Amino acid sequence: MRIPMKKLSQFQRLHSGLEASLAHNHACLTENNPVLMAGHAGLLSREQAAAAIGQYYFLVLEIVALLTITKDRLADWPKVGAELTRNIGEEEGSRTQGLAHRDILKRCLKRELGFTGLGRYRSPATSTFLNCFKTALLDQEPAYAAGMVYALEAASANPELEILAKILNAYGQLAGLGHVVDEAAWQTNQLAAIRAKHARSYTLTEFIYIHLVDFEKGHKSGLWKALSSRPWTEAECAEFARGFEQCLNLMDTWWMGLARNH
């Protein structure tokens, strides 16, 4: 006897369209990322690659603040709030021996690439991106804010980390360090071995790996499940989709600014 499939809710039916947009409509999350394209064209200097990495670090610095704003905006959505609280805890080190993810990345960038002064200079493009994001979270409807944070924290996180790995390797080549991140690692099973280490000794490869195969997958599935648990009106679904697209549009503009070293 065939078991009938559970009918998708109005909100759940958004999923395929959001995923298609993520994959095809936003250059920053693909090989057409402006910084990567500049590197392929031989137009990216070591200093420009370093600057792009340094500006990306500001997003890592701000993610807890962005999640916290969203959690406050969605105070009437308890399951979503609980999931955002869990995500914030992970960002702050709940599963990395108390070391916040921003501090692990900073340690890796200093040890492996010699980066110092991270988090000191915020470019105009980065300031515009973060300020516009925060303003929209605070001023738009809750469903819109939810769409923005789902795009940022869940849907776009893995492709953006893969782009970061490529930019780190572009910097490594320009700096004479060779490939500093093993991009083939994502296809291997290293999670248990990495989990057995203390987070203070993670390499850049291990930091990105554990996010790709563990943290970000969990954030995406957990947040989608929590969002799907509440009733959605047609208007709210439309606002969620608008917020999702606005987040990715802001990211496209940000990465174009980083490619111009703005």
C-alpha positions, 0 to 999 in steps of 0.5 A: 500500500502506498503511503500518501505524501504529506502535502507541502504547506504554502511556506514549504512550497517556497523552497524550490524557488528560493534554492533556484534563485540562490543557485542561478541569480546571484553571482557572488555565490558562484564562480562569477563572484567578482573577486574571483573573476578579477583573479581569473583575469589577472587583475587581482593583486595580493593586497586586493585579495587580502583586503577582500578577505579582511572585509569578509571577516567583518561579516563573521564579526557581525553575524551574532548581532544580526541573528540577535536583532532577528531573534528580537524581531521574531519574539512571537515565533518561539520555535524560530527564536529557539533555533536562532538562540542555538545558532548564536550559541554555536557562533559563540563557541558552544561546540568549539570548546568555548572559542567563538567562530570569529576568534577561530578564524582570526587565529587561523588567518594570523597563523597561516597567512600572517594577517594582523589588524583584522576588524580595524578598517571597514570599507565603504562597501562593507559598511553599506552592506551591514548598515542596510542589512541591519536597517531592513531587519529593524524596519521591515515586517518580521517575515521579511526579516526572517527571509533575510536571515534565512538567506544569510545564515542558512541558504547562502552560507555554504556557497559563500564559504566555498568562494572564501576558500577559493579567494584564500587560495588566490591570495596564497598563490599571489603571496607565494604560499601556494594553496592554503586551503584543501578544496578537495577536503569537502569530499572526504570524511574528516568530521570525527577527526576534526571534532577530536581536536581542540578548536584552537588548533584548527587549520583554515581547511578544518575551519571551513570543512566543519562549517560546510559539513556540520554547522551550516548544514545544521543551521539551514535544516534547523532554521527551515524546520522551525520556520515551517512549523508556524502558520504562514499567510500568503502575504507573509510568504511574499515578504519572506521571499522579498527579504530572501532576495534583498539579502542576496542582492545586498551581498551581490553589491557588497562583493562587487564593491570588494572587487573594486577595493571600495 
